Structure formats: structure tokens, C-alpha cells
Amino acid sequence: MIALCAGNLLAQEQRIFLHTGNSITGTVIAQNEQVIMLKTSDGQTLQYPAKEIKAVVDNTIRNVKTSTGEKFKAYIVKENSEIAVFITPDGQMLQYPIAALKSNDNHAPADDNTKAPNNPLGLQLAIKAGSSINDPSFNMEGNLVIGYRNILQQRFFVGIGTGFILKNNEQQQTQLPLFMRVEYHPLHQSNWSPFIGLDGGYMFQLTPKRQGGAMTELSVGARMNFGKKPNALQLSVYCKAYQGNTTITEYIDNQPFTRDASATTVDLGARIAILF
């Protein structure tokens, strides 16, 4: 199928559909039975094994209408006097007899829902639930991160975030983190990808008579695309360590004594995030 579709498309922009469900646009600059090389509009040269490619088509989406009234947008994969084979923007292959199709001379601009977002900025909303190791309690946290995602073909996301933390312990603390977040997605072109995230910044204490300190967090999990790209859902676990002023209770001769001291707190928990 690749040889039939790409053999005469070397001089114009094409769209390559992968078996993963993703697609890439550019100009095919070289191909053989084992591999296809594509040059994108931003000058990058990408190479894909033939076994990973589902179809190569002219990057012109068409408004198709059947004799039964069905309408859809698709790219033409193959067409002759008997049949027409289409592929939809989400990678679904469709085949119709020519007699079952009405005239479809109108072309529409390429649908960019399946390609990388033109807007390089990303928004991430996260909710966390966990507990402190050295002070068992239930913690709730909400984060908002704004960042840049078009780094090394979207393998990396870098952003700045803030939020709030409610610690349901004896001291009823409220904290506000300010941090930088870096994420690495090795399978960035797939509908799912494992990822690792690293946060670093400062934890402000909003509870009176409490001082903040440096914080760092490591999260590991999986990202799954949904709806139109780049919408995605992240599920992960995290480990957070931060410094701050807290109250320590000590017992001397069975009598409790409290004092303020600087200590490092470690939290463990689960994290769910939505990316836009």
C-alpha cells in the first residue's frame, strides 16, 4: 500500500499515517521497501520503518458523500474505476464502490486535529492525594501548570506552576508551592506514553508562624490521549520532599514539650492531571 500511495507524491506535501493512530505531514524525500524519510515544514528530517506506516496520502482532505446520504471528511488512499479507499483524520480506513459515491470535487483544507498542535503552549490541571511519611495525615493538593510543549518533537514539557496543599493533621497546615515542572514523554507520537516528571521550587507556608522551604517532587506514570490532540489524561504516583518550620513535640519525664524546628517532610501519593 505504501508503494502505491507514495510513489507519485514526492514533490508535494503528504500526510503519513502510522499504525499507532498518529499522523505526520511533510514532504517525502526518500523511500524504499524498508523505510520512508520525511522532511517537515520546520526543516526536521524524520525516518519511519515501512512496517510502522499505515498509509501515505496527499495532504488534501475531501468532503465525501455517499449515495445513501452519509457524509464524512477523509483523505484518498486509492481510487480507480471500481473502488475508492479513504482514511479518516483519526486513521480509520474506509472502502466504497465508486457507484456508491456522489461527486466529491470539493476539497477542504487539511484537518490539523491529528497533527501536532500549532499552539506550543500547554495547560495542565492536577489533583493529588497522599500522606506524609513522618507525620501520617491525609493531604490534598491542586496544581496549575502553564508551559511549553514543542521541545524535541514534543518529548519534553517545561512549565511553571503553583497551587495549594491542605494537610489534615493536628496542625491543619495550608501551603502554597511555586515550582518549575519538566516532563519527559518517550513515546510522544503514540496514543499513550509512559512519562516521568520532576518539580523543583519553594513551598510557602500560609499557616501563621510557619516558615516555608525548598521543595522537589518526582512523579512517574502514564499519559493517555483523548478527544482532540493535545488533550490527554495523566495517571501517576509521586514522592515530594520539602523543608519547612513545624512544631515538634518531645516528652521529658512523661511531660510533653513543644518547640518550633526546621524539618524535611516527605509525602507519597497519587496524581491525576488533564492536559490541554
Buried (B, 14 or more C-beta within 10 A) or exposed (E): BBEEBBEEBEEEBBBBBBEBBBBBBBBBEEBEEEBBBBBBEEEEEBEBEBEEBBBBBBBBBBEBBBEEEEEBEBBBBBEEEEBBBBBBBBBEBBEBEEEEBEEBEEEEEBBBEBBBBEEEEBBBBBBBEBBBEEBEBEBBBEBBBEBEBBBEBBBBBBBBBBBBBBBEBEEEBBBBBBBBBBBBBEBBBBBBBBBBBBBEBBBBBEBEEBBBBEBBBBBEBBBEBEEEBBEBBBEBBBBBBBBBBBBEEEEEEEEEEEEEEEBEBEBEBBBBBBBB
